[in-house]
Amino acid sequence: MRLLRERQLPVHQVLSNLLAFDDEGCPRMEIDLLVVNSEVAVAVECKSYLGVDDVREHLERLAQFKDCFGQYAGCRLLGAVAAMVLPDDVGRYAYRQGLFVLAQSGDGITIRNDARFEPRYW
């Protein structure tokens, strides 16, 4: 939350492991972390090692998120990826797709996006 607040996103809650099911009770979507307030939701994909395919899958989830989690339909939805190991090329790809990029740095986590970053909304 602190990192996103530093980026002028006043978030107030962190929800973990959100699951959405279809009418038959089968899992339809899972979101690792959802950081929210009444106007903005940030869906975060967390991995120990992040690859380009993980970023692509998360982009697909973001496109379907509001269909699965209708209670957030009125929110501006942002996306983020977080990883302990995040290769530079994967971070650049996620950045270009409009995602916040969070990576381990020493004992903490940093946002790799620079001040020019323009997040994408879903």
N, C-alpha and C positions, 0 to 999 in steps of 0.2 A: 504494500500500500504506500509506503514511504516513497518508493521510486516513482510511482505514478503520480502521487501528489506533487512531487518535485517537477513534474511535467505538466502542471496545472490541470490535473484530472482529480477532482475532489471525491475520491472514492471512500466508502464507509464500511463495506462488508467484504469479506472473502469467504466464498463458498467452495468446498472441495468435492471432487468426484460426483458431479451432477450426472444423473442418468435419465434418459428419456426412453420410453417404451412405446411400441406400436400397440394397436388394438388387441393383438394376440398375446401381448405380454413379452414380446421379444425385444431385446435391447436395440434401440434405434440410433442413439448417439450418447457419447460420454464426453464430458468436458472436465479436464483435470482441475482447473481453478477458474472461478468466475469472480472477478473483482467488480463491485457494483456500487452505484448510488441510485437516486431516483431517475436520473436522466441518462447515465452512461453505464455500459457493461463492457468489461474487457475479458474475453475468453482466452485463457492461457493454456497452451499445450506444453507439458513438462516432460523432458526426456533426460536420461543420463548422457546420451550421445544423440545429437540432432542431425538428421540427414535431409537432403532435398525432398525425398519422398514424404518425410514427416511433415514438412512445410506444406507440400501440395495437399496432403490429406487434411491438414488443419484448415486450409483455405476452403476446401469442400465443405467441411463442418460449419465454418462460418457462414457460408452461403445458405445452409439449411437450418441454422441455429434457431431463428425465430419461428420456424414451422414446428420445431420440436419443443421449444421452451416459450410458449405463447405469452407467458406472464412478463416477458421482457420485450415484447413486440414494440412497445413505445419508447424503448431505449435506443440511444445511438450505440451501435455495437462496434467495438474495436477488437483487434486480434493481437496476440502476443505469443512468442515462443520463448521457452526458457530451457537451458541445458547446462549441465556440468561441463560437457565437452561440446564445443560448438565451432566447427571449422570456419575459417574466415569466409570461404566462398558460400557456405550455407547461410551464414549471417548476412552477407551482402544480398543474397537472393531473397531472404525473408524481408529485409529492409526495403528492397525494390518492390515487393508485393504489398507494402504498406503496413507491415507488422512491426510491433515493438519487439526488439531483440534483447533478451536478458541472458546474461552468461555469468558463470562463476568467475570471481576474481579474488584470489586469495581466500579469505574466510567469509567473504560476502558475495553479493550479487550486484552487478552493474547493468545499466541500460546502455547498449552499444550505439543506439541511435544518436546522431549528432543534432545540433540545433536546427539544421535545415530540414529535418525529417517532417514529412507530411503524412500523418496516419490515414489509412483507408477506413471508411465507414461502411458497414453492411446494414 
